[in-house]
Amino acid sequence: MRYIILFNILVIEHMKQYNNSKETYFYVIGLNYKKANAKVRGHFSLDENSKLNLLNQAKENGIESLIVTSTCNRTEIYGFAQHPFQLIKLLCDNTIGTVDEFQKVAYVYKNRDAISHMFKVGSGLDSQILGDFEIINQLKKSAIFSKKNNLLNAFLERLINSVIQASKRIKTETKISSGATSVSFASVQYIFKNVEDITNKNILLFGTGKIGRNTCENLVKHTKNEQITLINRTKDKAERIAGKFNLIVKDYADLQEEISKSDILIVATGAQNPTIDKYIIQTNKPLLILDLSIPKNVDENVEELKTVTLVHLDDLSKITDETLEKRKTHIPIAEDIIEVVKLEFNNWLETRKFAPTIKALKHKLNDFKIAELDTQRKKISDFNEEQAELISNNIIQKITNHFAHHLKDDDIRTNESLELIKKVFQLETSENV
């Protein structure tokens, strides 16, 4: 309990240190698969241009540090604000989602809870499929993007690095990500369970992004099917993947014709609007469509066709098996690792809290040294400048180290000690000290 209280106090103090306003705190606002269905998640989905616009708007509004992630399962903003509505407004201004819609399915975490949430997300404990570590790559990219746009302060950069560290440890020290369980693998599982004679079916994969590539690999590996065709708007991307697996590639212009030949259509495009609808399907034979896209890239009007069966990403993600049950047994170990890394982060927070005071103290002592050396230089004719400088610097270092060790002591009240040091030495500290 004492650790939790201390941690929260430290977080609040550092929000003040890294931002101009004393009323600024660290928040995460977002929505995910738990309460928001695919349609709603699609309303708040952000492409690269939207993310850039959001970051630019954040800077215009005086927000100093922020990262944003948007995947098929979640959209989240981690940032500093006086009120979470500032971040919610950024999200709604740059998507087609509304504030009312957001409030019905969203979550808002503050300070310590926001930090804990990031650790859970980055470590795969909050993923739709337990142990899915793809999100940590998204967080890395988001942090790099924010840093490139001058929106990543020391606190948030250190936090994201700590989350990455926890994620790596969990992945290597537990078996929480063992076994083949992912959306792409779940799609293949679904096909196996619902389609007979899969080896001889015509399969068309439309879209060769991350999920498309993974799905393609799983199809080749598990179905032994040699009748898989790839189509992508950018043909050379499809050709690179096809070359790896010796598959067929067709032009985007051939999409309608290839759909007519297919028994299974897998859509993994990244468009903001549907790329497949009932009008492009000109076939009377049974067609299974798996839509692995967020927002949905298959219009629901295809279900008006009696021969079409449409299955979406959310349906596939509900597939559970023994692998997931085995993964759950590793959650306690993963949580212990997170607590260890969070403690290390907390220690860094504590150091950062009194660093400006220690630095200001060192500057003050150095001023004393300069004044005293100048006095002694005038008094002593053969004054040894080099030796006096060395001795003085060593004494200053010992004094500042002594104060630093004192402030790290769990048994002292850090805030009171800091104020006393400032008062005794008449120190002025600032963010830039």
C-alpha positions as CSV (number, residue, x, y, z in Angstrom):
1,M,0.0,0.0,0.0
2,R,2.8,2.4,0.9
3,Y,4.5,1.7,-2.5
4,I,1.2,2.4,-4.3
5,I,0.7,5.7,-2.5
6,L,4.3,6.7,-3.1
7,F,4.1,5.8,-6.8
8,N,1.0,7.9,-7.3
9,I,2.6,10.9,-5.6
10,L,5.7,10.6,-7.7
11,V,3.7,10.4,-10.9
12,I,1.7,13.5,-10.0
13,E,4.8,15.4,-9.1
14,H,6.5,14.5,-12.4
15,M,3.5,15.5,-14.4
16,K,4.0,18.9,-12.9
17,Q,7.7,18.9,-13.5
18,Y,7.4,18.1,-17.2
19,N,4.6,20.4,-18.0
20,N,3.9,24.1,-17.6
21,S,0.6,23.7,-15.8
22,K,0.5,22.4,-12.3
23,E,-2.9,20.9,-13.1
24,T,-1.6,18.7,-15.9
25,Y,-1.7,14.9,-15.5
26,F,-0.9,11.8,-17.4
27,Y,-3.9,10.2,-19.1
28,V,-4.8,7.4,-21.4
29,I,-8.1,7.6,-23.2
30,G,-9.2,4.9,-25.6
31,L,-11.5,2.1,-26.7
32,N,-10.9,-1.5,-27.5
33,Y,-12.5,-4.8,-28.4
34,K,-14.0,-5.3,-25.0
35,K,-16.8,-2.8,-25.3
36,A,-16.5,-1.5,-28.8
37,N,-17.5,-3.7,-31.7
38,A,-15.7,-3.6,-35.1
39,K,-18.0,-0.9,-36.5
40,V,-17.5,1.5,-33.6
41,R,-13.7,0.8,-33.6
42,G,-13.7,1.7,-37.2
43,H,-15.3,5.0,-36.5
44,F,-12.2,5.9,-34.3
45,S,-9.6,4.3,-36.5
46,L,-6.6,6.5,-37.4
47,D,-4.5,6.1,-40.5
48,E,-1.0,7.7,-40.8
49,N,-2.3,11.0,-42.1
50,S,-4.9,11.3,-39.3
51,K,-2.2,10.5,-36.7
52,L,0.0,13.3,-38.0
53,N,-2.9,15.7,-38.1
54,L,-3.7,14.7,-34.5
55,L,-0.1,15.3,-33.3
56,N,0.0,18.7,-35.0
57,Q,-3.3,19.7,-33.4
58,A,-2.0,18.6,-30.1
59,K,1.0,20.9,-30.4
60,E,-1.2,23.8,-31.4
61,N,-3.3,23.2,-28.3
62,G,-0.2,23.3,-26.0
63,I,0.1,19.5,-25.3
64,E,3.7,18.8,-24.8
65,S,3.9,15.0,-24.9
66,L,1.6,12.4,-26.5
67,I,1.6,9.1,-28.3
68,V,-1.3,7.6,-30.3
69,T,-1.9,4.0,-31.4
70,S,-4.6,2.6,-33.6
71,T,-4.8,-1.1,-34.4
72,C,-7.6,-3.4,-35.4
73,N,-8.4,-4.0,-31.8
74,R,-7.9,-0.6,-30.1
75,T,-7.3,3.1,-30.5
76,E,-5.6,4.9,-27.6
77,I,-4.0,8.2,-26.8
78,Y,-1.4,8.4,-24.0
79,G,-0.6,12.0,-23.1
80,F,-0.5,15.0,-20.8
81,A,-3.5,17.2,-20.3
82,Q,-5.3,19.3,-17.8
83,H,-8.4,17.2,-18.5
84,P,-9.0,14.0,-20.4
85,F,-11.5,15.8,-22.7
86,Q,-8.6,17.5,-24.4
87,L,-7.4,14.1,-25.6
88,I,-10.9,12.9,-26.4
89,K,-11.5,16.0,-28.5
90,L,-8.2,15.3,-30.4
91,L,-9.4,11.8,-31.2
92,C,-12.9,12.9,-32.3
93,D,-11.7,15.8,-34.4
94,N,-9.5,13.5,-36.4
95,T,-11.9,10.5,-36.9
96,I,-15.6,10.2,-37.8
97,G,-16.4,9.1,-34.2
98,T,-18.4,11.4,-31.9
99,V,-17.9,12.3,-28.2
100,D,-21.2,10.7,-27.3
101,E,-20.3,7.4,-29.1
102,F,-16.9,7.4,-27.5
103,Q,-18.3,7.9,-24.0
104,K,-20.5,4.8,-24.3
105,V,-17.6,2.4,-24.9
106,A,-14.4,4.2,-23.8
107,Y,-12.1,4.1,-20.8
108,V,-10.0,6.9,-19.2
109,Y,-7.1,6.2,-16.8
110,K,-5.1,8.7,-14.9
111,N,-1.5,8.8,-13.6
112,R,-0.6,5.4,-12.0
113,D,-3.6,3.7,-13.5
114,A,-2.6,5.0,-17.0
115,I,0.9,3.7,-16.5
116,S,-0.3,0.3,-15.4
117,H,-2.6,0.1,-18.4
118,M,0.3,0.7,-20.8
119,F,2.3,-2.1,-19.2
120,K,-0.7,-4.5,-19.6
121,V,-1.2,-3.5,-23.2
122,G,2.4,-3.7,-24.2
123,S,2.9,-7.0,-22.4
124,G,0.1,-8.7,-24.2
125,L,-2.1,-9.1,-21.1
126,D,-4.8,-6.8,-22.5
127,S,-4.7,-8.2,-26.1
128,Q,-7.8,-9.7,-27.6
129,I,-5.8,-12.9,-27.9
130,L,-3.8,-13.3,-24.8
131,G,0.0,-13.1,-25.3
132,D,-0.3,-11.4,-28.7
133,F,2.8,-9.1,-28.7
134,E,2.1,-7.3,-32.0
135,I,0.8,-4.3,-30.0
136,I,4.3,-3.6,-28.6
137,N,5.6,-3.0,-32.1
138,Q,2.7,-0.5,-32.6
139,L,3.7,1.3,-29.3
140,K,7.3,1.5,-30.4
141,K,6.4,3.0,-33.8
142,S,4.0,5.4,-32.1
143,A,6.7,6.6,-29.7
144,I,9.2,7.0,-32.6
145,F,6.6,9.0,-34.6
146,S,5.9,11.3,-31.6
147,K,9.6,11.8,-30.9
148,K,10.1,12.7,-34.6
149,N,7.4,15.3,-34.2
150,N,8.8,16.7,-30.9
151,L,6.0,15.2,-28.7
152,L,7.8,12.8,-26.5
153,N,9.2,14.1,-23.2
154,A,11.6,12.3,-20.9
155,F,8.9,10.8,-18.7
156,L,7.0,9.2,-21.6
157,E,10.1,8.1,-23.4
158,R,11.4,6.4,-20.2
159,L,7.9,4.8,-19.7
160,I,7.7,3.3,-23.2
161,N,11.2,1.9,-22.8
162,S,10.2,0.3,-19.5
163,V,7.1,-1.2,-21.1
164,I,9.3,-2.6,-24.0
165,Q,11.7,-4.1,-21.4
166,A,8.8,-5.8,-19.5
167,S,7.4,-7.1,-22.8
168,K,10.8,-8.6,-23.8
169,R,11.2,-10.3,-20.4
170,I,7.7,-11.7,-20.5
171,K,8.1,-13.1,-24.0
172,T,11.5,-14.8,-23.1
173,E,10.8,-15.8,-19.5
174,T,7.3,-17.1,-19.8
175,K,5.3,-19.2,-22.3
176,I,2.4,-16.7,-22.5
177,S,3.0,-16.3,-26.3
178,S,3.7,-20.0,-27.0
179,G,1.6,-21.9,-29.5
180,A,0.0,-20.7,-32.7
181,T,-2.8,-18.4,-31.6
182,S,-3.4,-15.2,-33.7
183,V,-6.1,-13.7,-35.8
184,S,-4.4,-15.1,-38.9
185,F,-4.1,-18.6,-37.4
186,A,-7.7,-18.3,-36.1
187,S,-8.9,-17.7,-39.6
188,V,-7.2,-20.9,-40.8
189,Q,-8.7,-22.8,-37.9
190,Y,-12.1,-21.5,-38.9
191,I,-11.6,-22.6,-42.4
192,F,-10.6,-26.1,-41.3
193,K,-13.6,-26.5,-39.1
194,N,-16.1,-25.2,-41.6
195,V,-14.9,-26.1,-45.1
196,E,-14.6,-29.6,-46.4
197,D,-11.8,-30.7,-48.7
198,I,-9.8,-27.5,-48.1
199,T,-6.9,-28.7,-50.1
200,N,-8.9,-28.4,-53.4
201,K,-10.7,-25.2,-52.7
202,N,-9.8,-22.0,-54.6
203,I,-8.6,-19.4,-52.1
204,L,-8.3,-15.7,-52.9
205,L,-6.4,-13.4,-50.5
206,F,-7.1,-9.7,-51.1
207,G,-4.7,-7.4,-49.3
208,T,-1.1,-8.2,-48.3
209,G,-0.4,-6.1,-45.2
210,K,0.8,-7.5,-41.9
211,I,-2.3,-9.7,-41.3
212,G,-2.6,-10.6,-44.9
213,R,1.0,-11.9,-45.0
214,N,0.6,-13.8,-41.8
215,T,-2.6,-15.4,-43.0
216,C,-1.0,-16.3,-46.3
217,E,1.8,-18.0,-44.4
218,N,-0.6,-20.0,-42.2
219,L,-2.7,-21.0,-45.3
220,V,0.3,-22.4,-47.1
221,K,1.7,-24.1,-44.0
222,H,-1.5,-25.7,-42.7
223,T,-3.7,-26.3,-45.8
224,K,-1.2,-27.7,-48.3
225,N,-3.3,-25.8,-50.8
226,E,-1.6,-24.8,-54.1
227,Q,-4.6,-22.9,-55.4
228,I,-4.1,-19.7,-53.5
229,T,-4.2,-16.4,-55.4
230,L,-3.1,-13.0,-54.2
231,I,-4.4,-9.6,-55.2
232,N,-3.2,-6.3,-53.9
233,R,-3.7,-2.7,-55.2
234,T,0.1,-2.5,-55.4
235,K,1.0,-5.6,-57.4
236,D,4.7,-5.7,-56.6
237,K,3.9,-6.2,-52.9
238,A,1.8,-9.2,-53.7
239,E,4.5,-10.5,-56.0
240,R,7.1,-10.4,-53.3
241,I,5.0,-12.5,-51.0
242,A,3.9,-14.9,-53.8
243,G,7.5,-15.5,-54.7
244,K,8.3,-16.6,-51.2
245,F,5.5,-19.2,-51.3
246,N,5.2,-19.9,-55.0
247,L,1.7,-18.6,-55.3
248,I,-0.3,-16.9,-58.1
249,V,-0.7,-13.1,-58.4
250,K,-3.4,-11.4,-60.3
251,D,-4.0,-7.7,-61.2
252,Y,-6.3,-5.6,-59.1
253,A,-8.4,-5.2,-62.3
254,D,-9.1,-8.9,-62.2
255,L,-10.6,-8.9,-58.7
256,Q,-14.2,-9.5,-59.7
257,E,-13.3,-12.3,-62.1
258,E,-11.1,-14.0,-59.4
259,I,-13.8,-13.7,-56.8
260,S,-16.2,-15.6,-59.2
261,K,-13.6,-18.4,-59.3
262,S,-13.1,-18.6,-55.5
263,D,-14.6,-20.7,-52.8
264,I,-12.9,-18.7,-50.0
265,L,-12.2,-14.9,-50.1
266,I,-10.0,-13.5,-47.4
267,V,-10.0,-9.7,-47.2
268,A,-7.1,-8.0,-45.3
269,T,-7.1,-4.6,-46.9
270,G,-6.4,-1.4,-44.9
271,A,-9.0,0.9,-46.5
272,Q,-11.1,3.3,-44.5
273,N,-14.2,2.2,-46.5
274,P,-15.5,-1.2,-47.8
275,T,-13.6,-2.6,-50.7
276,I,-16.0,-5.5,-51.3
277,D,-19.8,-5.3,-51.6
278,K,-22.5,-7.5,-53.1
279,Y,-22.3,-5.9,-56.5
280,I,-18.7,-7.2,-57.1
281,I,-19.8,-10.8,-56.4
282,Q,-21.0,-12.3,-59.6
283,T,-21.3,-16.0,-58.6
284,N,-24.0,-18.4,-57.5
285,K,-21.8,-20.9,-55.8
286,P,-21.1,-20.9,-52.1
287,L,-18.5,-18.3,-51.0
288,L,-17.0,-17.9,-47.6
289,I,-15.7,-14.4,-46.9
290,L,-13.4,-13.7,-44.0
291,D,-13.0,-10.0,-43.3
292,L,-9.8,-9.4,-41.3
293,S,-9.9,-5.6,-41.6
294,I,-10.6,-2.7,-39.2
295,P,-12.6,-0.7,-40.2
296,K,-14.6,-3.5,-41.9
297,N,-13.7,-3.7,-45.6
298,V,-16.6,-6.0,-46.6
299,D,-19.9,-4.3,-46.8
300,E,-22.6,-6.1,-44.8
301,N,-24.9,-6.1,-47.9
302,V,-23.0,-9.2,-49.1
303,E,-25.1,-11.1,-46.6
304,E,-28.1,-10.4,-48.8
305,L,-26.6,-12.9,-51.2
306,K,-27.9,-16.4,-50.1
307,T,-24.7,-18.2,-51.2
308,V,-22.4,-15.9,-49.2
309,T,-21.2,-16.5,-45.6
310,L,-19.5,-13.5,-44.0
311,V,-17.2,-13.9,-40.9
312,H,-15.5,-10.9,-39.4
313,L,-12.3,-10.5,-37.3
314,D,-14.3,-10.3,-34.0
315,D,-15.9,-13.7,-34.7
316,L,-12.5,-15.2,-35.3
317,S,-11.0,-13.7,-32.2
318,K,-13.5,-15.5,-30.1
319,I,-12.0,-18.9,-31.1
320,T,-10.4,-20.4,-28.0
321,D,-8.5,-23.6,-27.6
322,E,-6.1,-25.4,-25.3
323,T,-3.3,-23.0,-26.3
324,L,-5.1,-20.0,-24.7
325,E,-5.9,-22.0,-21.6
326,K,-2.3,-22.9,-21.2
327,R,-1.2,-19.3,-21.7
328,K,-3.5,-18.1,-18.8
329,T,-1.4,-20.1,-16.4
330,H,1.6,-17.8,-17.1
331,I,-0.3,-14.6,-16.3
332,P,0.9,-14.4,-12.6
333,I,4.6,-14.7,-13.7
334,A,4.0,-12.0,-16.3
335,E,2.4,-9.7,-13.7
336,D,5.3,-10.3,-11.3
337,I,7.7,-9.2,-14.1
338,I,5.7,-6.1,-14.7
339,E,5.8,-5.2,-11.0
340,V,9.6,-5.5,-11.0
341,V,10.0,-3.3,-14.1
342,K,7.5,-0.8,-12.7
343,L,9.5,-0.6,-9.5
344,E,12.6,0.2,-11.5
345,F,10.6,2.9,-13.3
346,N,9.5,4.2,-9.9
347,N,13.1,4.5,-8.8
348,W,13.9,6.5,-11.8
349,L,10.9,8.7,-11.1
350,E,12.2,9.3,-7.6
351,T,15.6,10.2,-8.9
352,R,14.1,12.6,-11.5
353,K,12.1,14.2,-8.8
354,F,15.0,15.5,-6.8
355,A,17.5,15.8,-9.7
356,P,16.8,19.5,-10.3
357,T,17.4,20.3,-6.6
358,I,20.7,18.3,-6.5
359,K,21.8,20.0,-9.7
360,A,20.9,23.4,-8.3
361,L,22.8,22.6,-5.0
362,K,25.9,21.6,-7.0
363,H,25.8,24.9,-8.9
364,K,25.4,26.8,-5.6
365,L,28.4,25.0,-4.1
366,N,30.4,25.6,-7.2
367,D,29.6,29.3,-6.8
368,F,30.9,29.1,-3.2
369,K,34.1,27.4,-4.5
370,I,34.7,30.0,-7.1
371,A,34.3,32.9,-4.6
372,E,36.5,31.2,-2.0
373,L,39.3,30.3,-4.5
374,D,39.3,33.9,-5.7
375,T,39.7,35.0,-2.1
376,Q,42.5,32.6,-1.3
377,R,44.3,33.4,-4.6
378,K,44.6,37.0,-3.5
379,K,45.8,36.0,0.0
380,I,48.4,33.3,-0.9
381,S,51.2,34.2,-3.2
382,D,52.1,30.7,-4.2
383,F,48.5,29.5,-4.3
384,N,48.3,26.0,-5.9
385,E,45.4,26.5,-8.3
386,E,45.3,23.0,-9.6
387,Q,45.3,21.3,-6.2
388,A,42.7,23.6,-4.7
389,E,40.4,23.0,-7.7
390,L,40.8,19.2,-7.3
391,I,40.1,19.2,-3.6
392,S,37.1,21.6,-3.9
393,N,35.5,19.6,-6.7
394,N,35.9,16.3,-4.7
395,I,34.3,18.0,-1.6
396,I,31.4,19.3,-3.8
397,Q,30.8,15.8,-5.2
398,K,30.9,14.2,-1.8
399,I,28.3,16.7,-0.4
400,T,25.9,16.3,-3.4
401,N,26.2,12.5,-3.2
402,H,25.5,12.6,0.5
403,F,22.3,14.6,-0.1
404,A,21.3,12.3,-3.0
405,H,21.6,9.2,-0.9
406,H,19.6,10.9,1.8
407,L,16.8,11.7,-0.6
408,K,16.7,8.1,-1.8
409,D,16.2,6.8,1.7
410,D,12.7,5.3,2.1
411,D,12.5,6.4,5.7
412,I,12.6,10.1,5.0
413,R,10.0,12.4,3.6
414,T,11.4,13.5,0.3
415,N,9.2,16.5,-0.2
416,E,10.0,18.0,3.2
417,S,13.7,17.3,2.7
418,L,13.7,19.0,-0.7
419,E,12.1,22.1,0.7
420,L,14.5,22.3,3.5
421,I,17.5,22.0,1.2
422,K,16.1,24.7,-1.0
423,K,15.5,26.9,1.9
424,V,18.9,26.4,3.6
425,F,20.9,26.9,0.4
426,Q,18.5,29.5,-1.1
427,L,18.1,27.4,-4.3
428,E,16.0,28.2,-7.3
429,T,15.0,25.2,-9.4
430,S,13.2,24.9,-12.7
431,E,12.5,22.4,-15.4
432,N,15.7,23.3,-17.2
433,V,18.0,23.2,-14.1
